[in-house]
């Protein structure tokens, strides 16, 4: 007997090329922005500022994009965010051509808007497949694997294609983003409807009922305080934050510190490739692991792998341990990020999306910025072990938090959330939530 794929999974798969094109462009920034920033910055302390502006701009724009999703749906926001990345790549290329550090900062900040938009790919997929949120999230994230393999080498392979090194690399960012614009503009109409506010009518009892719905709405949105006192939501955000700060700090410092330790630029680029393979390769199996072991256990396993990554950085500056640290932090990111994202996505009903998604994203962004800025001072032979120790301490704390919390049976959290999700849907045939984030999901 064959098992039918969950309804809506085709919609999630349509987001895989979107994720791949995003990772293609981001892989250039991950590989080169620290190195180029080091060349352009007036002092090494500012070398990681361009990279830090990516999550900073993402955090500022995520609330705006969340409200816009509530009004216009996912598809339009995804298309416009990719359009901003086209401009970002062109501005960054011009900055490198003209040797202007602050213009380069503008270009990388614009990439942050794209990152904020792409951050909602996984939520759009989870909304489309309420019965299999973890599978939908991991399906989207796995779309970055090919990009992870090709992107870093493409970034360095074309660096000398123009008279000024690295100009062509940032033109690649614009090129991949232009392809993303075309693809996102053609995404299914369900992604236009998803996230849009449903017209609300009042039943005879005075309770809100989405127009056209046959299912009663059992209750309105919970307060922000009630939502954010849920242990699973807090654990999920902690896992996502750990994944973000460990990945960005080691990813930003890695190429610069690697060259300071005597490794070549080609070896630094290979370390980035290993890192990105680690980030996306587990996506092919992580959904099964979540289904078997539960979101918390998978996220906790990710935290343990991050501990191993930090330990590798702390014990030695040799090339094998440098490669191991970069690979392991990528694997740990995927497990912690996937498990944490599934916990977050299962903690709210569609009408409560605007009270959870943007705040979860912004929390991760704050720590990303802190990690990236601190990486600038630690991107040296002596600073790399210190960074590794800091990552070990943070990852160990999150691992303990996840291990000590309540462990639901595998899939229990997702099935409970899916039942509430279906009760809130104004039209089950849409296959995704039509309840707004943003203005319609304010705290009562």
FENBELZI-V424798 format. One record per residue. N is the residue number from 1. PSI is psi in radians with two decimals (NA if undefined). NEAR is the number of other ideal C-beta (glycine too) atoms within 12 Angstrom. D_CENTER is the distance of its C-alpha to the mean C-alpha in Angstrom with 1 decimal. Layout:
BEGIN
n=N psi=PSI near=NEAR d_center=D_CENTER
n=N psi=PSI near=NEAR d_center=D_CENTER
END
This chain:
BEGIN
n=1 psi=2.16 near=3 d_center=36.1
n=2 psi=2.53 near=4 d_center=32.9
n=3 psi=2.19 near=8 d_center=29.8
n=4 psi=2.42 near=11 d_center=28.5
n=5 psi=2.61 near=19 d_center=24.8
n=6 psi=2.51 near=29 d_center=23.4
n=7 psi=2.38 near=23 d_center=24.0
n=8 psi=-0.18 near=38 d_center=21.1
n=9 psi=-0.53 near=31 d_center=19.5
n=10 psi=-0.65 near=23 d_center=20.8
n=11 psi=-0.72 near=38 d_center=18.7
n=12 psi=-0.68 near=46 d_center=15.5
n=13 psi=-0.50 near=27 d_center=16.8
n=14 psi=-0.33 near=35 d_center=17.3
n=15 psi=-0.14 near=46 d_center=13.6
n=16 psi=-0.84 near=35 d_center=13.5
n=17 psi=-0.60 near=30 d_center=15.2
n=18 psi=-0.80 near=50 d_center=12.9
n=19 psi=-0.72 near=45 d_center=9.9
n=20 psi=-0.79 near=36 d_center=12.5
n=21 psi=-0.64 near=40 d_center=13.7
n=22 psi=-0.80 near=45 d_center=10.5
n=23 psi=-0.63 near=43 d_center=10.2
n=24 psi=-0.89 near=45 d_center=13.9
n=25 psi=-0.77 near=51 d_center=13.9
n=26 psi=-0.50 near=48 d_center=11.2
n=27 psi=-0.53 near=41 d_center=13.2
n=28 psi=-0.83 near=52 d_center=16.1
n=29 psi=-0.69 near=52 d_center=14.7
n=30 psi=-0.66 near=48 d_center=13.5
n=31 psi=-0.73 near=49 d_center=17.0
n=32 psi=-0.39 near=48 d_center=19.2
n=33 psi=-0.65 near=53 d_center=18.2
n=34 psi=-0.74 near=48 d_center=19.4
n=35 psi=-0.82 near=43 d_center=22.5
n=36 psi=-0.69 near=43 d_center=23.3
n=37 psi=-0.65 near=42 d_center=22.7
n=38 psi=-0.61 near=36 d_center=25.2
n=39 psi=-0.68 near=27 d_center=27.7
n=40 psi=-0.47 near=34 d_center=27.5
n=41 psi=2.51 near=29 d_center=27.2
n=42 psi=-0.38 near=16 d_center=30.5
n=43 psi=2.63 near=14 d_center=29.7
n=44 psi=-0.47 near=26 d_center=27.4
n=45 psi=-0.41 near=21 d_center=26.2
n=46 psi=0.06 near=26 d_center=24.5
n=47 psi=-0.60 near=37 d_center=23.1
n=48 psi=0.02 near=49 d_center=19.5
n=49 psi=-0.79 near=36 d_center=19.8
n=50 psi=-0.69 near=45 d_center=18.5
n=51 psi=-0.67 near=52 d_center=15.2
n=52 psi=-0.50 near=43 d_center=15.1
n=53 psi=-0.35 near=39 d_center=15.5
n=54 psi=-1.00 near=50 d_center=12.2
n=55 psi=-0.51 near=48 d_center=10.3
n=56 psi=-0.83 near=35 d_center=13.6
n=57 psi=-0.60 near=35 d_center=13.9
n=58 psi=-0.73 near=44 d_center=10.5
n=59 psi=-0.68 near=35 d_center=11.7
n=60 psi=-0.68 near=24 d_center=15.1
n=61 psi=-0.26 near=36 d_center=14.2
n=62 psi=-0.60 near=40 d_center=11.8
n=63 psi=-0.69 near=26 d_center=15.1
n=64 psi=-0.78 near=28 d_center=16.9
n=65 psi=-0.64 near=44 d_center=14.6
n=66 psi=-0.78 near=37 d_center=14.7
n=67 psi=-0.65 near=26 d_center=18.5
n=68 psi=-0.66 near=33 d_center=18.7
n=69 psi=-0.70 near=50 d_center=17.0
n=70 psi=-0.52 near=37 d_center=19.7
n=71 psi=-0.67 near=23 d_center=22.4
n=72 psi=-0.15 near=26 d_center=21.5
n=73 psi=2.98 near=37 d_center=19.0
n=74 psi=-0.71 near=50 d_center=15.7
n=75 psi=-0.83 near=36 d_center=17.5
n=76 psi=-0.74 near=29 d_center=18.9
n=77 psi=-0.74 near=43 d_center=15.9
n=78 psi=-0.67 near=49 d_center=13.9
n=79 psi=-0.78 near=32 d_center=17.1
n=80 psi=-0.69 near=29 d_center=17.7
n=81 psi=-0.71 near=43 d_center=14.3
n=82 psi=-0.60 near=46 d_center=15.0
n=83 psi=-0.67 near=27 d_center=18.5
n=84 psi=-0.61 near=39 d_center=17.5
n=85 psi=-0.53 near=50 d_center=15.9
n=86 psi=-0.84 near=35 d_center=19.3
n=87 psi=-0.71 near=28 d_center=21.0
n=88 psi=-0.79 near=47 d_center=18.6
n=89 psi=-0.72 near=44 d_center=19.6
n=90 psi=-0.74 near=28 d_center=23.3
n=91 psi=-0.75 near=32 d_center=23.4
n=92 psi=-0.73 near=47 d_center=22.0
n=93 psi=-0.74 near=36 d_center=24.5
n=94 psi=-0.69 near=24 d_center=27.2
n=95 psi=-0.74 near=33 d_center=26.4
n=96 psi=-0.70 near=37 d_center=26.8
n=97 psi=-0.69 near=25 d_center=29.9
n=98 psi=0.05 near=17 d_center=31.5
n=99 psi=0.87 near=19 d_center=30.4
n=100 psi=1.86 near=23 d_center=29.0
n=101 psi=-0.81 near=27 d_center=26.5
n=102 psi=-0.55 near=21 d_center=25.8
n=103 psi=-0.62 near=24 d_center=25.3
n=104 psi=-0.66 near=43 d_center=22.7
n=105 psi=-0.67 near=33 d_center=20.9
n=106 psi=-0.77 near=26 d_center=21.1
n=107 psi=-0.77 near=48 d_center=19.6
n=108 psi=-0.56 near=49 d_center=16.5
n=109 psi=-0.68 near=37 d_center=16.2
n=110 psi=-0.55 near=41 d_center=16.2
n=111 psi=-0.54 near=48 d_center=13.3
n=112 psi=-0.58 near=41 d_center=11.4
n=113 psi=-0.72 near=38 d_center=12.4
n=114 psi=-0.74 near=49 d_center=11.0
n=115 psi=-0.71 near=44 d_center=7.5
n=116 psi=-0.76 near=43 d_center=8.1
n=117 psi=-0.78 near=47 d_center=9.6
n=118 psi=-0.41 near=47 d_center=7.2
n=119 psi=-0.37 near=46 d_center=4.7
n=120 psi=-0.05 near=49 d_center=7.9
n=121 psi=-0.81 near=50 d_center=8.6
n=122 psi=-0.59 near=43 d_center=8.0
n=123 psi=-0.66 near=48 d_center=10.1
n=124 psi=-0.72 near=48 d_center=12.6
n=125 psi=-0.74 near=51 d_center=13.0
n=126 psi=-0.67 near=52 d_center=13.6
n=127 psi=-0.56 near=49 d_center=16.1
n=128 psi=-0.43 near=46 d_center=17.8
n=129 psi=1.24 near=42 d_center=18.5
n=130 psi=-0.40 near=43 d_center=19.4
n=131 psi=-0.20 near=30 d_center=21.5
n=132 psi=1.04 near=36 d_center=18.9
n=133 psi=-0.80 near=46 d_center=15.5
n=134 psi=-0.72 near=53 d_center=14.4
n=135 psi=-0.69 near=39 d_center=15.8
n=136 psi=-0.78 near=48 d_center=14.1
n=137 psi=-0.83 near=47 d_center=10.5
n=138 psi=-0.54 near=44 d_center=11.5
n=139 psi=-0.78 near=43 d_center=13.4
n=140 psi=-0.82 near=47 d_center=10.6
n=141 psi=-0.57 near=49 d_center=8.5
n=142 psi=-0.34 near=36 d_center=12.1
n=143 psi=-0.27 near=36 d_center=12.5
n=144 psi=-0.02 near=44 d_center=11.2
n=145 psi=-0.88 near=32 d_center=14.1
n=146 psi=-0.73 near=24 d_center=16.8
n=147 psi=-0.66 near=41 d_center=14.9
n=148 psi=-0.59 near=41 d_center=14.3
n=149 psi=-0.71 near=25 d_center=18.0
n=150 psi=-0.69 near=28 d_center=19.3
n=151 psi=-0.96 near=39 d_center=17.1
n=152 psi=-0.70 near=43 d_center=18.2
n=153 psi=-0.62 near=27 d_center=21.8
n=154 psi=-0.69 near=33 d_center=21.9
n=155 psi=-0.74 near=48 d_center=20.9
n=156 psi=-0.49 near=34 d_center=23.8
n=157 psi=-0.60 near=22 d_center=26.1
n=158 psi=0.13 near=26 d_center=26.5
n=159 psi=-0.46 near=31 d_center=26.6
n=160 psi=0.27 near=15 d_center=30.4
n=161 psi=-0.32 near=19 d_center=30.7
n=162 psi=2.89 near=18 d_center=31.7
n=163 psi=-0.67 near=11 d_center=34.3
n=164 psi=2.10 near=23 d_center=31.7
n=165 psi=2.52 near=25 d_center=29.2
n=166 psi=-0.14 near=40 d_center=25.5
n=167 psi=-0.81 near=33 d_center=26.2
n=168 psi=-0.54 near=28 d_center=25.8
n=169 psi=-0.74 near=41 d_center=22.4
n=170 psi=-0.37 near=46 d_center=21.0
n=171 psi=-0.49 near=32 d_center=22.9
n=172 psi=-0.66 near=42 d_center=20.8
n=173 psi=-0.81 near=50 d_center=17.7
n=174 psi=-0.68 near=35 d_center=19.8
n=175 psi=-0.82 near=27 d_center=21.1
n=176 psi=-0.66 near=40 d_center=17.8
n=177 psi=-0.64 near=46 d_center=16.7
n=178 psi=-0.69 near=27 d_center=20.2
n=179 psi=-0.66 near=27 d_center=19.8
n=180 psi=-0.65 near=42 d_center=16.5
n=181 psi=-0.84 near=32 d_center=18.7
n=182 psi=-0.74 near=20 d_center=21.3
n=183 psi=-0.83 near=29 d_center=19.3
n=184 psi=-0.58 near=40 d_center=17.4
n=185 psi=-0.40 near=23 d_center=20.8
n=186 psi=0.21 near=19 d_center=22.2
n=187 psi=2.73 near=36 d_center=19.8
n=188 psi=2.67 near=28 d_center=21.9
n=189 psi=-0.43 near=20 d_center=23.5
n=190 psi=-0.53 near=32 d_center=22.0
n=191 psi=-0.27 near=41 d_center=18.7
n=192 psi=-0.68 near=27 d_center=21.0
n=193 psi=-0.59 near=33 d_center=22.5
n=194 psi=2.27 near=49 d_center=19.4
n=195 psi=-0.20 near=43 d_center=18.7
n=196 psi=2.57 near=37 d_center=22.0
n=197 psi=2.35 near=32 d_center=24.5
n=198 psi=2.36 near=31 d_center=27.2
n=199 psi=2.40 near=18 d_center=30.8
n=200 psi=2.34 near=25 d_center=32.2
n=201 psi=2.92 near=17 d_center=35.8
n=202 psi=2.32 near=14 d_center=37.7
n=203 psi=3.04 near=16 d_center=39.4
n=204 psi=-0.41 near=8 d_center=43.0
n=205 psi=0.02 near=10 d_center=41.6
n=206 psi=0.16 near=11 d_center=39.7
n=207 psi=2.58 near=16 d_center=36.2
n=208 psi=2.38 near=26 d_center=33.5
n=209 psi=2.10 near=27 d_center=33.3
n=210 psi=2.36 near=33 d_center=31.1
n=211 psi=2.32 near=18 d_center=33.5
n=212 psi=0.00 near=17 d_center=34.4
n=213 psi=2.42 near=28 d_center=33.1
n=214 psi=-0.28 near=15 d_center=35.4
n=215 psi=2.35 near=19 d_center=33.5
n=216 psi=2.56 near=16 d_center=34.2
n=217 psi=2.01 near=30 d_center=31.4
n=218 psi=-0.49 near=20 d_center=32.1
n=219 psi=2.78 near=18 d_center=30.7
n=220 psi=-3.05 near=26 d_center=28.9
n=221 psi=2.46 near=31 d_center=25.6
n=222 psi=2.82 near=24 d_center=25.8
n=223 psi=2.78 near=19 d_center=25.8
n=224 psi=-0.69 near=21 d_center=22.8
n=225 psi=-0.78 near=13 d_center=24.7
n=226 psi=-0.71 near=20 d_center=25.2
n=227 psi=-0.78 near=31 d_center=21.6
n=228 psi=0.13 near=25 d_center=20.5
n=229 psi=0.05 near=13 d_center=23.3
n=230 psi=2.18 near=29 d_center=21.9
n=231 psi=-0.68 near=22 d_center=21.5
n=232 psi=-0.67 near=37 d_center=18.9
n=233 psi=-0.80 near=38 d_center=16.7
n=234 psi=-0.71 near=28 d_center=17.3
n=235 psi=-0.70 near=43 d_center=16.7
n=236 psi=-0.76 near=49 d_center=13.4
n=237 psi=-0.70 near=40 d_center=12.2
n=238 psi=-0.72 near=40 d_center=14.0
n=239 psi=-0.75 near=51 d_center=12.2
n=240 psi=-0.72 near=50 d_center=8.7
n=241 psi=-0.81 near=43 d_center=10.3
n=242 psi=-0.82 near=50 d_center=12.1
n=243 psi=-0.76 near=48 d_center=9.4
n=244 psi=-0.84 near=46 d_center=7.9
n=245 psi=-0.66 near=45 d_center=11.5
n=246 psi=-0.78 near=59 d_center=13.0
n=247 psi=-0.86 near=50 d_center=10.8
n=248 psi=-0.69 near=49 d_center=11.1
n=249 psi=-0.80 near=49 d_center=14.7
n=250 psi=-0.58 near=57 d_center=16.0
n=251 psi=-0.70 near=54 d_center=14.3
n=252 psi=-0.80 near=52 d_center=15.8
n=253 psi=-0.49 near=54 d_center=19.1
n=254 psi=-0.99 near=57 d_center=19.5
n=255 psi=-0.72 near=44 d_center=20.9
n=256 psi=-0.84 near=43 d_center=23.2
n=257 psi=-0.66 near=42 d_center=24.3
n=258 psi=-0.78 near=41 d_center=24.9
n=259 psi=-0.58 near=30 d_center=27.3
n=260 psi=-0.46 near=27 d_center=28.9
n=261 psi=-0.01 near=30 d_center=29.6
n=262 psi=0.05 near=17 d_center=31.5
n=263 psi=2.66 near=28 d_center=29.1
n=264 psi=2.91 near=18 d_center=29.1
n=265 psi=-0.64 near=29 d_center=26.6
n=266 psi=-0.68 near=22 d_center=26.5
n=267 psi=-0.63 near=26 d_center=25.8
n=268 psi=-0.70 near=37 d_center=23.0
n=269 psi=-0.65 near=35 d_center=21.4
n=270 psi=-0.63 near=28 d_center=22.1
n=271 psi=-0.67 near=46 d_center=20.3
n=272 psi=-0.71 near=48 d_center=17.2
n=273 psi=-0.78 near=38 d_center=17.7
n=274 psi=-0.74 near=37 d_center=18.2
n=275 psi=-0.79 near=45 d_center=15.1
n=276 psi=-0.55 near=45 d_center=13.0
n=277 psi=-0.78 near=36 d_center=15.2
n=278 psi=-0.59 near=40 d_center=14.6
n=279 psi=-0.63 near=50 d_center=10.8
n=280 psi=-0.40 near=43 d_center=11.4
n=281 psi=-0.70 near=29 d_center=15.1
n=282 psi=-0.22 near=35 d_center=15.0
n=283 psi=-0.38 near=43 d_center=13.2
n=284 psi=-0.34 near=21 d_center=16.8
n=285 psi=-0.22 near=25 d_center=18.2
n=286 psi=-0.56 near=42 d_center=15.7
n=287 psi=-0.70 near=40 d_center=16.5
n=288 psi=-0.71 near=20 d_center=20.1
n=289 psi=-0.73 near=30 d_center=19.7
n=290 psi=-0.74 near=45 d_center=18.1
n=291 psi=-0.54 near=29 d_center=21.0
n=292 psi=-0.72 near=17 d_center=23.5
n=293 psi=-0.32 near=27 d_center=22.5
n=294 psi=2.73 near=32 d_center=20.4
n=295 psi=-0.77 near=51 d_center=16.9
n=296 psi=-0.77 near=42 d_center=18.2
n=297 psi=-0.68 near=33 d_center=19.9
n=298 psi=-0.75 near=46 d_center=17.0
n=299 psi=-0.70 near=49 d_center=14.8
n=300 psi=-0.68 near=39 d_center=18.0
n=301 psi=-0.68 near=34 d_center=18.5
n=302 psi=-0.72 near=50 d_center=15.2
n=303 psi=-0.66 near=46 d_center=16.5
n=304 psi=-0.71 near=30 d_center=19.7
n=305 psi=-0.65 near=42 d_center=18.4
n=306 psi=-0.64 near=49 d_center=16.8
n=307 psi=-0.76 near=35 d_center=20.3
n=308 psi=-0.66 near=32 d_center=21.8
n=309 psi=-0.83 near=50 d_center=19.6
n=310 psi=-0.66 near=40 d_center=20.8
n=311 psi=-0.69 near=28 d_center=24.2
n=312 psi=-0.72 near=37 d_center=24.4
n=313 psi=-0.58 near=46 d_center=23.6
n=314 psi=-0.53 near=29 d_center=26.2
n=315 psi=-0.43 near=20 d_center=29.1
n=316 psi=2.67 near=19 d_center=29.5
n=317 psi=0.21 near=30 d_center=28.7
n=318 psi=2.80 near=20 d_center=30.0
n=319 psi=-0.78 near=23 d_center=28.2
n=320 psi=-0.75 near=17 d_center=27.7
n=321 psi=-0.53 near=27 d_center=26.1
n=322 psi=-0.82 near=41 d_center=24.0
n=323 psi=-0.74 near=32 d_center=22.7
n=324 psi=-0.75 near=32 d_center=22.4
n=325 psi=-0.78 near=47 d_center=20.3
n=326 psi=-0.67 near=47 d_center=17.8
n=327 psi=-0.83 near=36 d_center=17.7
n=328 psi=-0.65 near=42 d_center=17.6
n=329 psi=-0.50 near=54 d_center=14.7
n=330 psi=-0.78 near=46 d_center=12.6
n=331 psi=-0.78 near=41 d_center=14.1
n=332 psi=-0.67 near=50 d_center=13.7
n=333 psi=-0.82 near=52 d_center=9.9
n=334 psi=-0.82 near=47 d_center=9.8
n=335 psi=-0.82 near=53 d_center=12.4
n=336 psi=-0.69 near=56 d_center=11.4
n=337 psi=-0.73 near=54 d_center=7.8
n=338 psi=-0.86 near=49 d_center=9.5
n=339 psi=-0.75 near=55 d_center=12.5
n=340 psi=-0.73 near=49 d_center=11.1
n=341 psi=-0.68 near=51 d_center=9.1
n=342 psi=-0.68 near=54 d_center=12.4
n=343 psi=-0.77 near=48 d_center=14.4
n=344 psi=-0.83 near=49 d_center=12.9
n=345 psi=-0.45 near=49 d_center=13.2
n=346 psi=-0.01 near=43 d_center=16.8
n=347 psi=-0.07 near=40 d_center=17.9
n=348 psi=2.70 near=43 d_center=18.7
n=349 psi=2.85 near=35 d_center=20.8
n=350 psi=-0.69 near=45 d_center=20.0
n=351 psi=-0.28 near=40 d_center=22.3
n=352 psi=0.08 near=41 d_center=20.3
n=353 psi=-0.79 near=46 d_center=16.9
n=354 psi=-0.27 near=39 d_center=17.4
n=355 psi=-0.12 near=38 d_center=18.4
n=356 psi=-1.00 near=42 d_center=15.2
n=357 psi=-1.00 near=45 d_center=12.0
n=358 psi=-0.57 near=36 d_center=12.4
n=359 psi=-0.65 near=32 d_center=13.8
n=360 psi=-0.75 near=45 d_center=11.2
n=361 psi=-0.76 near=42 d_center=8.5
n=362 psi=-0.65 near=30 d_center=11.4
n=363 psi=-0.81 near=31 d_center=12.4
n=364 psi=-0.64 near=41 d_center=9.4
n=365 psi=-0.73 near=36 d_center=9.9
n=366 psi=-0.80 near=27 d_center=13.6
n=367 psi=-0.57 near=33 d_center=13.3
n=368 psi=-0.82 near=42 d_center=11.1
n=369 psi=-0.79 near=34 d_center=13.9
n=370 psi=-0.76 near=28 d_center=16.5
n=371 psi=-0.70 near=38 d_center=15.4
n=372 psi=-0.74 near=48 d_center=15.3
n=373 psi=-0.71 near=31 d_center=18.7
n=374 psi=-0.47 near=30 d_center=20.3
n=375 psi=-0.50 near=45 d_center=19.4
n=376 psi=-0.68 near=34 d_center=21.8
n=377 psi=-0.27 near=29 d_center=24.7
n=378 psi=0.11 near=35 d_center=23.8
n=379 psi=0.94 near=40 d_center=23.4
n=380 psi=3.01 near=27 d_center=26.9
n=381 psi=-0.72 near=23 d_center=28.9
n=382 psi=-0.49 near=17 d_center=29.8
n=383 psi=-0.47 near=31 d_center=26.5
n=384 psi=-0.80 near=43 d_center=24.4
n=385 psi=-0.64 near=29 d_center=26.1
n=386 psi=-0.71 near=26 d_center=25.6
n=387 psi=-0.73 near=43 d_center=21.9
n=388 psi=-0.74 near=40 d_center=22.0
n=389 psi=-0.72 near=22 d_center=24.1
n=390 psi=-0.71 near=33 d_center=21.9
n=391 psi=-0.69 near=47 d_center=18.9
n=392 psi=-0.81 near=34 d_center=21.4
n=393 psi=-0.83 near=23 d_center=22.5
n=394 psi=-0.77 near=37 d_center=19.2
n=395 psi=-0.67 near=45 d_center=18.1
n=396 psi=-0.71 near=25 d_center=21.6
n=397 psi=-0.76 near=24 d_center=21.5
n=398 psi=-0.66 near=45 d_center=18.4
n=399 psi=-0.73 near=37 d_center=19.9
n=400 psi=-0.76 near=19 d_center=23.1
n=401 psi=-0.81 near=29 d_center=21.6
n=402 psi=-0.66 near=41 d_center=20.0
n=403 psi=-0.54 near=23 d_center=23.2
n=404 psi=-0.24 near=15 d_center=25.5
n=405 psi=3.00 near=28 d_center=24.0
n=406 psi=2.33 near=20 d_center=25.3
n=407 psi=1.93 near=23 d_center=24.4
n=408 psi=2.76 near=25 d_center=24.7
n=409 psi=2.62 near=18 d_center=25.9
n=410 psi=2.18 near=23 d_center=23.4
n=411 psi=-0.14 near=28 d_center=22.1
n=412 psi=-0.76 near=23 d_center=24.2
n=413 psi=-0.75 near=38 d_center=21.4
n=414 psi=-0.70 near=38 d_center=20.0
n=415 psi=-0.66 near=23 d_center=23.5
n=416 psi=-0.76 near=23 d_center=24.5
n=417 psi=-0.64 near=40 d_center=21.6
n=418 psi=-0.64 near=35 d_center=22.3
n=419 psi=-0.75 near=19 d_center=25.9
n=420 psi=-0.65 near=28 d_center=25.2
n=421 psi=-0.81 near=39 d_center=22.8
n=422 psi=-0.59 near=32 d_center=25.7
n=423 psi=-0.48 near=26 d_center=28.1
n=424 psi=-0.23 near=39 d_center=26.3
n=425 psi=2.25 near=35 d_center=25.9
n=426 psi=-0.42 near=33 d_center=28.4
n=427 psi=1.82 near=24 d_center=28.9
n=428 psi=-0.42 near=23 d_center=27.8
n=429 psi=-0.26 near=16 d_center=28.3
n=430 psi=-0.61 near=34 d_center=25.4
n=431 psi=0.08 near=32 d_center=23.0
n=432 psi=2.84 near=47 d_center=20.4
n=433 psi=2.44 near=53 d_center=20.6
n=434 psi=0.45 near=40 d_center=22.7
n=435 psi=2.46 near=46 d_center=22.6
n=436 psi=2.60 near=37 d_center=21.2
n=437 psi=3.10 near=46 d_center=18.7
n=438 psi=-2.36 near=30 d_center=20.0
n=439 psi=-0.58 near=20 d_center=23.7
n=440 psi=-0.03 near=32 d_center=24.8
n=441 psi=0.81 near=38 d_center=22.8
n=442 psi=2.76 near=20 d_center=24.3
n=443 psi=2.25 near=20 d_center=25.6
n=444 psi=NA near=17 d_center=29.1
END
